[in-house]
């Protein structure tokens, strides 16, 4: 049965590849990327084994291993419903639940591409310890690698199937947002490891090292922490962690078997399509004495009344609706995380990974170099560029907002909403939460670097770039919408119509266009940096406020006129995307 399920999984995979040329192209590109990532990880493992100390290697391996196991538990929540071959409910009409079926489903889960890549990665700790001359730790790492992989697969199945996360739309939304954060954060792990390794001896990295040790000693990291303990001569601790790592899949296997039997026998919880019952008011008919259900009256969105004091009523309504989307729609949540969290963390890691930075420490910003520090008030001044890029990406993030509305755009069209009101509402909704967040990030980085003399110029550059990004988003959203995931679908579900390349091209052109639109503030902050004349930062602040506000309003006006002419074309384009024609 195990071999049958594995063959079935791969047959369905190859059939999916043959259905579309674009899926095949994406698969080839993904395979090339995966191969490159594996080669990079092997090179990193070799470098760790030859050059890093035992303590640093043990902390890094344990922390990364624990995060990998957590990723297996949380990421499938994001992709629930995509891989139906591993869902026992799909096999309920063909076969009865049994121990062999549960085992076969688990092995088939490990035989996919994610399982194979994970298995290769779990062999790398043995390479690290072998190159470091720790042969006992290397052998123990090889012994525990299958146990770690089994833990990943079983934990993933127990969490996804046992929780019934795919049973309702609301549950999928919640776990989708969580999974998106996990996926995005996982992409930053290699840079974080480099930072820890490069700054291991600095006091500022003590927190990161502590987090790594805590993760490695958690149940998710036992299989990776045990070899590290043995390498450091802690035999008793290594033995305890080894027993725990071996016991983890043994404990999860019966739980998985019970879940398979329960869901295939119809014992799982059944939830309606909406995830919650409809609310109604019971009204008794005086003639018949029977109770009838009357729908609750429709009430305006909470923010509409407040926003109507400052915005036209249609724009205020759209703003209130978009604010709710930013708070509840997993696609918007993942977009917010990717535009803020990723840029923030990745930019910080990149700056701190540089050994010599312009204007490091408390020195004047110029071309001199100083070693990077993570201490409060002494971080390199180059970190103040991170909030600027956050502002740029935040404003650019709403450039395909019409696509997220899907076919619901017909309500604006039928109601006669002006394009200007649509553009103004979406820009206002984004600015209401993005500007306070950007301000908080800027203050935080200002305190971290201690360079408050640079902050006014940074704020001016931020506002100029943010306004330019909003202008570009308002205009291009009406000219060239491109495919996004349909409402209710996984936020990270891959596109199937070949629009990925188009989206990448539009995004690259967009960043260049925003830089050109914001040329006065970009040139201004570059001049101040070259001359070290930060006393003129207040002048750049005023220019940035005026230039950014003017560009944002111009984008609303031009984008609104364009949208008035292209409503039907945009709606037709959206309906042609896979999964969007069925939405309402």
N, C-alpha and C positions, 0 to 999 in steps of 0.2 A: 504493500500500500504506500509506503514511503516513496519508493521509486516512481510509482504511478502519479502521485501528487507533484513530485518534482518535475516530471515530464510534462504534466498538464500546465504547470506554471510557466515553463519556458516556451511551450507551444503557444499559449495565449500571448506571451510577450512578443514572440516573433510575428504572430498574426497582426498584432497591433502595429508593429513596425512596417509591415507590408501594406497597411491600409493607406498610408500617406507618405509622399515623398518628403514632406517637411518634417514629419515625425522621425523619419530615417535620418535626415540631415541633423536634426537636433540630437538624436541618439549618438551619431558619430562624433559630433562636437562634444557632447557630454562624456563619451568614452575617452576622447583625447584629453579632456580636462581632468578626468579622474586618473588617467595614467600619469599625467604631469604632476598631479597632487601626490600620488603615491611615490613617484620618484623624488619629489621634494621632501616628503616625510622620511624617506629612506636616508637621504642626504643629511637631514636634520638629526636623525637618529645616530648616524655615523659621527657627526660633529659632537653630539652630546656624549657619546661613549668615549671619544678620544680626548676631549678638552674640558668637559664640565666635571665639577666635583660630585661625589656620591650624593651629598645632601641635596644639591640643586636638582640633579637628575631624578632622585627619588620623589621629590616634591612635585616636579613637573609631570612625571609619568603618572603618579597617583592622582593628581588633580585632573589631568586631561582624561584619564581613564574613567574616573567617576563621572565627569561631564558627558562622556560618550554614552555611558549606561543610562544616564538621565535623558539624553537626547533620544535614545531608543524608546524610552517610556513616553515622552511627550510629543515628539515630532509626528508619530503616526496618528495622534489625535487630530493634528492638522490635516492629515491626508485620509481621514476616515471615509470610506466609501469608494476610494480609488482602486484599491487592490482587493476586489471581491473574491478572488480565488483563495484567499487566506481567511475568509469569514465562514465559520462553520454553518451559519444560517443559510448560506447559499447552497450548501450540500445536504440540507435536511431532507429534501424530497428524494434523494438518491441513495442515502446510506444512513444507517443507524449510528448514534454516537457510541464510541468505544475508546479504549485506551490506545489502540493502534492508530485510530484516526487522529486523536489528539497529538500523539507523537509525530505522525506524518505531517500534520499541519505545522507543527513547530519546526521540524527539519526543513520543510518547504520554505518557511519564513527565513531560515538562515541560508538557503540556497539561492536566493535572489541576489541581484547586484549589490544592494546595500549590505547584505550579510557577507558577501565575498570581500568587499572592500574593508568592512570592519574586521574580518578575520585577518587580513593582511596587516592592518594597523595593530592588531593585538599581538602580532609576532614581533613587532619592532622593539618592545622593551627587552626581549631576549637578546636582540642584536646590540642594544645599548650596553647591557651588562656584560655581554661577551667581549665587546671591544674594550671595555674598562677593566677586563681581567677578573670580573666577578662571575666565575663559572657556575657556582652554586646558585646565585640569583638568576642567571640566565636559564638554567635548567628548571628552576621553579616557575619562572615566567612562561616557559613553554608548557609546563604542566597545567598551569592555571588559565591559559589562553582559551581552550575549549570551554571551560567552566564559565569564563567571562562572557563568551559569545552566547552560550546557552542562557545565561541570566538575562542578557539583553533581549533575546527573542521571546523568552517566556514572559518576562516583565512587560514587554510591549503588548503581547497578546492579552495578558490578564487585564492590563489597564484599559486597552481599547475596547475589547469585546465585553469584558466583565462590567465595565462602568456603564455600558449602553450609551456611550457618548454620541453615537450616530443616530439615536432614536428621535431626536427633535432638532428643529432648526435652531432654537436658542442655544442648545448645548453645543451644536457644531460651531456656532458663532464664538462662544466663549473659549472652547478648546482650540479653535482655529487661531484666535488672537494669541493665546499662550504659546501655541506651537510656532507661530511666526516669530515671536521674540526669541524662542530657543534656537530656531534655524539661523536667524540673523546673528545672534550672539556666538553661535558655533563657528561662524565664518571668521570671527575675530580672534579665535583661540591661538592660531600660530603666532600672530603678532604679540599677543599677551605673553606667550611663552618666551619669545625673544626678549621682551622687556624684562621679564623676571631673570632670565639668564644673564643679561647684560648688566643689570643693576643689582645683582644678588648681594653684593657686599655693602650697598648703600643703605642707610637707615630708612629712607623713604619707601623701600620695598618690603619692609618687615610685614606690613599688612597683607600684601599679595602672597608672600611666603606662608603666612599663617593661614590664609584662605586655602591655599593649595594643600597644606598639611591636614586641615580639617576635612576637606573633601576626600582626600586619600584614605582617611581613617573612618569615613562613613561607610555604611554597607555597600554603597555603589562603587567604592574604590578598593575594597578588600583584596580583590584579585591582583591589583596593580601595586598596592602598598606592601604586600607580603614580600616580594622579591627585594624591594628597597630596604625593608627592615633587615632581611638576611644579609644584604650587601654591607649594611652598617654594623653588623655583628650582633643584632638584636634577635637571637634565635627564638626565644620564647614568644616574643610578640609576633614574629613571622609565622610560627606554628599556629598561634591562635587565629591570625588573619587568614591563613591557608585553610584551616578547617571551616571558617565562616564562609569563605569564597566557594568552597566545594559544597557546602550545605545549602547555599542560596538557590541554585537550580533544582536541587532535590526537594526543597520546600515549595518551590513555585510549580513544579510539575503536577502534583495532585490538585492544586488550585485550578490550574489550566484544564485538567481533565473534568473537574466538576463544572466549570463554566461551559465547556463544550457540550456536556450532557444537558445542562439547563437551557441554553439558548436553542439547541436543536430540538428540544422537547416542548418548546413553547413556554418555557417558564420565565423568560425574560419579561421585563416591564414593557408594556405597550403604551406609547405616548402618541397623542394626536399629532397631526401635521404641524400645527402651530406650536406644539410643546406645552400648551396650557388651555384649559377650557374657556369657551367664550363666556364673557360676562354679559348678563342680561338682568333686567329688572322684572320681577314677577308682578304682573298686573292681573287682578281677578276680574273676569267678565261677570257683571252683575246679572245678566240674563241666564247664562249657562252655569255660572258658578265655577267655571274652569279657569285655570291660571294660564295666561299666555305670556310669551317672552317678547319683550319690547327692547330693541337695541338702545344702549345708552346714548344720550345726546353727545354729539361731537363737540369737543372743546378745543379752542385754539392752543397751539403750542405755547408753553410757559413763557418763552422769551419773546414771542411775537409782540405782545403789548408793550413791553419795555423798549424793544428795538424800533417800534413804530414812531416813537418820539423823535428819532434821529434819522430814520430812513423811510423812503416811500413804503407803503404797506406791502406791496408785492415783494420788494426786496427784503423787507423785514421778515416776511413769512419764509422766504427761501433761506435766509440766514439762520432762522430758528431751526428749520428742517435740517440744514447742513450741519449745524452744531450737534443735533441728535445723531446724525450719521457718524460724525467724528467720534462720538462717544460709544456707539453701539455696533456699528457695522465692522466686522473683522477685517474687511478689505481696507477700510480707512485706518483702522488701528494698526495694521501691519505697515501701511504707507507712512503713518506718523512715526512709528518706531524706526523704519528704515531711513527716513529723512532726518530724524533727530538723533536717535540713539547711535546708529551706525556711524554717522559722520562725526558725532561727538567723541565716541570711544576710539574709532579708527584714527581720526586726526590726532588725538592726544597721544596714542601709542606711537604713531609715526614720528611725531615731534620728539618724544622722549627717547625713542630708539636712536636718534641722531646723536653721535658722540660730541660733535662740535656744532653749536648753533649760533646764528647771529643774535647778539644781544642777550646771551644767557646771563643768569644771575641778575645782579643789580647794575650791570654796566650799561653804557649808552648803546642804543640800537644802531648798529652800523654793520660793518663786515668783519669785525673782530669775532673771535670764537671763544666760547667758554663752555666748560663741561655742564651737561644737563643735570638738574637736581629736581627732586620731587617734593622738597620741603615747602611748606606753606610760606608764601612771600618771597621765595627764591627760585621758583620755576622759570624756565626760559621764556623770554618775552615772545618768542615765536608762537607760543600757545594761544596768544590772543588772535591769531589768524583762524583758529578753529571756530569761534563764534561767528566770524564773518562768513565762513563757508556754510555753517548751519543756517544762517539767514538766507543765503542764496538757495540752498536745496529746499528749504521750507516753502518759500514763495513759488518755486518751480513745481512743487509737488501737486498743485491743483490743475496742471495743464491738461489733464485728461478727465476732468471731473464729470463731464457730460457722459462719458462712457460708463461710469459707475451708476448713473441714473438708469441706464439701460432703456427699455421701452417706456418707462414711466415718464419720459420726456413729452409724451403725447398730452399729458395734463397741462403742461405749460403752453403747448401749442394750441390746444382747444380752448384754454382760458384766455388766450390773447395776451400772455405775459410778454412784455417788451424784453428784447435781448439785453438792454442796458440793465434792467432790474435783475435779470438772471445773473449777469456778470457781477454786478454790485453785491448781490446777496452772497455769492460764493466767495468773493474776495473778503467781504466783511466777516464771514464765518471763520475763515482761515486766520485772519488777522487777530480776531478776538482772543484766540488761545495761543497763537504762535508768538505774537509780540511780547506778551508777558513772560513766556518761557525763554525766548531769546534774551530778554533783559536779565532774567535770573542767571542764565548761563554766562552772560558777559560779566556780571558782578562776581560770580564765582571764580571765573578765570582771572579777573582783575585782582581778586584777593590772593589767588594762588601765585600769580607772578609778582605781585606787589608793584606793578608798573601802572599806577593810576593816571600818570601823565599821558599814557598812550590811549586810554579808554575812550576819551572824546572822539579821537580820530577813528577808532575802531567802530564806534556807534554810528558815525557818519557814513562810513563805508558799508556797514550793515544795512542801514535804512535805504541807501541808494541802490544797493544790489537787490534788496528785498522788493522795493518798488518796481525795479526793472523786471524781476522774475514774475511778479504778479501781472505786469503788463503783458509779458510774453505768454503767460498761461491763459490770460483772458482772450487773447487774439487767436492763438494757435489751437485752443480748445474748440473754437468754432470752425476753424479751417480744416484741421486734420486730426479728428479723433481716431485713435487706434484701439485695437482689441484689448479689453480687460476681462477679468473673470466675471461670470454672470452672478447676479445676486443669489446668495445661498450656497455658492460653490466655494471650494477651498481657496483662501487668499493667495496661496502659492501654487495653485494648479497651473501647469504649463499650457501655453496657448497652442492651439491645434490648427490654426489657419495660416501659418507661415508669417505671422505678424511680428514675431520676436525681432527679426532683423530690422523691420521698419521702425519698431519702437526704439531700438537702440540708436538708429540713425537720427530719429527725431530728437531723442534725448541729447545726443552729442551736439547737434546743431543748436538746440535750445540753450545749452550752457554757453556756447560761443556767442550767440545772439544777445543773451543777458549781459555778458561782459562788455559787448560793444555798446549796448544801451546805457550801461552804467559807467561809460568811459571817463566822464569827469571825476567821479569819486574814486575810481580805480587808479587813475593817473595821480590824483591828489594824494592818496595814501602812499603810493609808491614814491612820490617825490618827498614826502615827509620822512619816510623810512630812509631814503638815500641821504638826505641832508641832516637827519636827526633833529629836525625842527618841530618837535612835538608840541610846542607852544601854540602852533597854528592849528591844532586839532579842533579847537572850538569853531573855527571858521569852516573846517571841513564838516563838522557836525551840522551846522546850519545849511550848508550846501546839500548834504545828504538828505536832510529832512525835506527840503523843498524839491529836490530832484526826484527823490523816491515817491513823494506824494503826487507830483505832477505826472510821472510816468504811470503810476498805478491808475490814476483817473483817466489818463489818455487810453490806457489799455481797456478800461471799462467801456468807454465811449466807442472806440473803434471795434472792440470785440462784440459789443452789443449790436452795432450796425451790421456787422458781418453775420452774427447769429440770426438777426431778423431775416436775412436773405437766404440762410442755409438751414433753417429749422428742419424742413422736410428732408433735405439731403442728409443731414446728420442722423435723423431718426431712421432713415432707410439704411444707412451704413451700419448703425448699431444693430438693427434687426438681422443683418446678414451674418453677424458673428455667431459662432456655435454656442448654443444654450441661451441666447438672449431672446430669440423669437418666442420662446415658451414662457418668458417672464411677463408679469403684469404690473 
